[in-house]
Amino acid sequence: MKCLYIVSDMLDPLKGSEFRIALKPLVLLNGELSHFNSEIILFVPVRNNNIENLKIWLKEEGLLNVTVKVYKFKYQDHLGNHKNKFWFIRDLITFYKQVRLSIPNMSSDVNVIYKCGQVNWFFYLIFLMSFKRNKNESIVCAPISGFNYIKLADCIGLPNQSKFYYRFYNTIIYLARKVFKTFYVFNKNYKFLFATKSDCEVFYSDKIDSKLYSEIEYNLQAVPSRSGLAAKKENNTFPHNSKSMLWSGHLVPRKNPILALHIISSLLEQNKDLTIFYVGEGPLEVDVKSSITNLGLAINERFKRIPKLPRVEFLDLINHIDYVLITSLREVNSMFFLETLQRNKLVFALKNSGLQDFNLNNVFLIDTESLNIPNKIAAFINATLKSARPKAISSSESLKTRVVLEKTNLLKLLGSL
């Protein structure tokens, strides 16, 4: 009987997209693999109270066939953070090696190792180099993303240091593509599922749909129809007869929060009937506060800055806004994006890899090669809102279709091993 091992280097049901990746296969594979051992072994490192959250989630989902194997990162602080990427990578390599030693080395057995975790290409290369295969093992890596170049045209508003970093990043991407394609993609010992069409096209130009598998689950948390924010709407948190927009993200260069503020400033000048919510905290907090002051947003009543919201309140906020703005340099089927689609909101986003996978009327992609300054982007958004007067269309059927496709792809792949 085959054994299924799932390796996740980042996992916490109460956190965002990259921490939820390994949850999806656990749900999809529940009771579906008759030719596998019923027990799934899940390897995961300790980060804050993620193990407690994970066990609660498994119980709530009725996943009683999952055994959690826990490891501790040596170089993280009490908050689960690392000083820099070097120490994080060092911990990851040790973690992978410990996992390798924990999997039985029996030539008569056939182990399937399903890798989930940080979806950046670099961590997959570390995983593949660290995991020495046994003769009869198959290694499935999913979902893979991160092999796409970042367009420098999307780096509007970022300092030269960040632009230099992304030039260097694109060079590394070029080398990583060569290494990945040469040594792993066409090796029969490894199987891959890609999170985006654009990444998949790089390595499998034919039969793209059969290789797609998104990073996170689509069955996202619902919220009560009547809650605290609904009451606040009546008390002018949402001005009457006004439309509202939301930007949300971790305040890091990849999310491009400074560009978002410049677009928001222009939007508020051009559209007097718009209220905009800006939710997030992170390392660029000082720069964000400075930009908010310099752009006059601090004294603009139609600009609402919220550093942090409990998850239920955040989902409730999505329920009540009309539009969403996404300025990330890369956004691969993120939970925030899926939450907005699930609630049928209109999305304006930079034209990057993950968002192009959803050919929906609710998504307006911004081409920064032609719209290369915040004023032009704001004008495009306002023109779309005023002239076309678009109405949100239900995304539920499109999302359901994607769920069926991905489950079929996963079961077909594991069934062939």
N, C-alpha and C positions, 0 to 999 in steps of 0.2 A: 504494500500500500504506500503510495507516495505521501511525503510529508510536505506541508506548506509552511515556510518561514517568511514572515514579513519583517523587514528591517526599516525602521523609521528613525532618522536622526533628529527630527523635530516633531513633537506630537503633544498637543494639548487641546482638548475639545472646547475650551473656553477662550481660545485665542483665534487670531485671524488665519488667512488663507494657508500660508506655508506650514502652520502648525496643525492643520486639519487634513493634510493630504492622505495620510494612511488610514483615516477613518472610512474613506469611500470604499476601498476594496473589502474592508471588513463587513460592511453592509451588503455590498453586491454579492459577495461570495457566501453569505450566510445560507447554509443548507443547499448550495447549488453544486457542490463538487463531490459527486457520489464516488468517484474513483480515487479520491484523496482521503487520507486520514481525517477524521472529523475534527480533530484538534488542530487549531492554528496557533503557532508560536509567534508571539510578537516581541521583538527586541526594540527597546527604547531607552534613551538616557533620561536621567532625572534632571528636570529644570523647574525650579520652584516647586509648586504643588501639582505638577502636571499628572503624576501617577495617580494621585487621589481623584483628580478630575476624570482621568481616563477610566478608572474602575467604576466610577458612578455612571459614566456614559455607557460603558459596556453593559451594565446592569439594566439601565433604562432601555437600551436597544434590544435586550434579551439575547445578547451574544455571550452565551455561557460556554462556548467551545473555544474561547480565546485565552491562552495562558500568556501572561505578561512577564517577560524577562527584563529585569531592570539593571541599568549600569549607571555609574556616577561619573560625570565629567570632572577631571582633576583640576583644571585650570579656570573654572568659572567661579564668579563670586556668589554671595548669598542670594543675589537676585537672579541668578542664572545667566549672567552676562559675562562676556570675555573682554579683556583689555583691548584686543585687536584680533584681526582675522588669523594671524599666525597661530595664536593659542587655540582658537576655535578649530582650525584645521588639524592641529596636533591632537586635540581631544577626539576629533572625528576619526582620524586614522587609528588611534588606540581603540576606539569604540568598535570600528569595523573588524579589527583584528581579534578583539574579545568575542565578537559575534561568531567569527570564523571558527574559533576554538570551541565554541559552545555547541556547534552543530555536529552531530554524530558523523564520524568518518567511517562509514560502512559501505564497502563496494557493492554489496548486494541491494542496497537501498537506493531509491531515486528521490533526491530532494529538489524541490522547486523553491527557489529563494526569490521573493517578490520585493524588490527594493522600492521603498517610498520615502520621501523626505524632502530635504532642501532641493529644489528643482533646478538650481543653477548647474550648467554643464560641468563646471569645475569639480563639483562634489561627486558627480557621476564618474568622472575620470579617477578621482581618489578611491571611490568605492570599487571600481573595476580593477584598479591596480592593487588594492589592499586585499580583495577577496580572491584567494587562490582556490581554483575550482577543484573539486573532486571529480573523478572520472565520469560518474553517472549523474552529475548534477546539471540542472538547467537554471540559468539565472535570468529572471525577467526584470527589466528595469522600466518603471513607469511611475508617473508620467515624466517624460523628458522634455525640457524646454530650456531656452537660454542660449541657443546657438545663433540667434539673430543679431545682426549689427544694430547698434543704436545710431539713428540718424542725427548728425550734428545740428541739422535744422530744427530738431526738437528740443535742443538745449537752450532755448530762449530764456534769458534771465539768469542763467547759471554763471558763476564766476569762471574765470579762465582756468583755474585749478581743476574744476570739475570737467570742463571741456577737454583739457589735456588728458584727464583720467579716462574719459570715454573714447578718446582717440587711441589710447593705449589699450583699453578694453577691446576695441574693435580689432586690433592687431592680434590680441590673444584669442579672440573668437576665430579668426582666420586659421591660426595654428591648431586650435582645439578641433575645428571641423576636420582638418586633415588627419589628426591623430585618431579622432573618434571613428571616422569613416574607414580609415585604413586598417585599424587594429580590432575594432569591435563590431561595427554595424553588420558586416557580412560574415562574421564568425558564427557558425552554427550553434555554438555553445551559449550564445546570448540572444535574448529576444527583447525587442523594444516597442514601447507604445509612446507616441508623441502627444504632447498636450495641445499643440497648435498645428494648423495646416502648413503654416510658413516654415516651421521647423521640420515637419515631416517631408516637405517638398525637397529640402536640402539633401535628404538621405534616401527617401523612397518617392520617386517622382510618379510612380504608378500605384494605383489602388490606395490612394491616400486615406479614404474613409475607413478602410479596414485596419488602419494603424492608429487612429485617433482615440485618445483617452484623456479627459480633462483632469486637472489637478485635484479638484474638490467636489464633494457631493452637491447635488442640486436640491435635495430636500432640505431646504433651509428653514430656520426657525420662524414660525409665525408669531404675530403679536396680537393682543386684544384689539378689537376695533375701536374701543373707547378707553382712553387712558389719560395720563397726566398731560401729555402734549396736546391732546384734543381739547382739553379744558383750557390750556394756555392759549390755544388759537383764538378762543373766544375772548381772551384777555389781552389781545394785541401782540402776542409773541409773533403771530402771523398777521400783518396788517390786512384789514378788510379790503376786498377788491384788488388784491395784489397777488402776483405770481411769485413763486419762490424757487430758488436754486440751491443745490448743496454741493460743496466740495469737501471731500474727506480723505485723510490719508496721514501716514506717518511722516513727520516733517524731516525728510531726508532728500538729498538731491535727486534720487531716482523718481520721486513723486512730483518733483518740480513745483514745490509750494509757492515759490516767489513768482514764477510765471503766472500761477493761478491768481495771485493777488493783483498783478498788473491787469490781467484780463477782467477780473472782478471789478476793479476800479473803473475801467473803461465801460463795462457793462452797466454799472450803476449810473454813470454819466449819460449814457445813451438811452437808457430805459428807466424812466421814472416810476414805473409800476412793478419793479422787480426788487425782491428782498433776497439776500444771499446769506446762507449759513456756511461757516468755515470751521470744520471740526478736525482737530488733530493736535498732537504734541510730539516732540522729538528733538533731536540734536540741533536743528536749525531754528529753535525757538527764538533766540536772540535776533537773528536775521529777519524772521517773520514779524516779530514785534516792531522792529525798526521800519520795515516796509509798510506795515499797517499805519504807523504814525506818519511816515513821509508821504504816503498816498492819500492821506486825509480820511482813511477808512475808520480810524478810531473815533471820529466824531460824526460818522455817517450812521444815522438811525436804521438804515436799511441794510447795514452790514452787521451780522451777528457772529461774533467769535466765541466758539465753545471749545476749550482745550480738550475736554474728555467727557464722554457720556457713557453711562452703563449700557450694556448691549441692548436690553429691552427698550430703553428710551431711544437709542440710536435707530433701531428698526422702526420704532414708532415715528421718528422724525422722517425717515424715508417714506413712510406711508403718507405723510402730509405735504411733502414738497412736490413741485411739479417737474423740475428738471434737475439733471445731475451733470456736473462738469468734472472731467477726468483729464489731468495733465501729465500722467505718468509717462516716463520714457519707454517703459515696458509694463504691460499689465496682462498677465496670462490667465484669462478666465478667473479673475479674482473674486473673492466672496462678495465684496462690495458691488462689483459690476453685476454679478448674478442676482444679488438682492434687489438691485434696482430694476433689472429685467423682470424678475419674478413679480414685482409690484407694478409693472407696466409703465415705468417712468421713461421720459425722453432723456437720452444720454448724448452729450456732446463730448467727444474725446479726441485726443491726438491719434493720428492714424498709425497705430502700432500693432504688433503681431497678434496678440491674444484677442483684441476686440474685433479684428477683421474676420474671425471665424464665425461670427454671428451675423448673418445677412438679414438684418431685421430693420423694419421701417422705424423702429424706436431709436436706432443708433445713427448719429450724424458724425462722420469722421472728418477731422480737421486736417487738411493737407498743409503742413507748415513750410513746405517748399515754396508755395505761392502766398500763403498767409503767414508771413514770417515776422510779424510784430504783434504785440498784444492788441493794439487798436484794430488791426485788420481781423484778428480772430473774434474780437468782441462784435465787430460790425457784421461778420458772417453769422454769428449766433443770433444777433438781434434781427437781421434780415430774414433768417429762417423762421424765427418765432413770429415775426409780424406779417410777412408776405404769405408764407405757406400755411401759417396757423395750423401746424401739425397736431394731430390727436394721437394719443398713445394707443397702440394696438396690443392686444393680448399676446404676450410672449410665451404663454404656458405650453402651447402645442409644440413650439419650436424646441423648448427646453426638454419636454417629454421625449421628443424624437431623438434628441442628442443622448438622453439617458439610455434609451433602448439600444442605440447604436453602440455606445461605449460598453454597456453590459455584454452585448453580443460579442464585441471584439475581445473583451477580457476572457469570457468563458470559452470562446473558440480557441484562443491562444493557449490557455491552460489545458484545455481538452486535447490539444494536439501533442502535448508533451508526454 
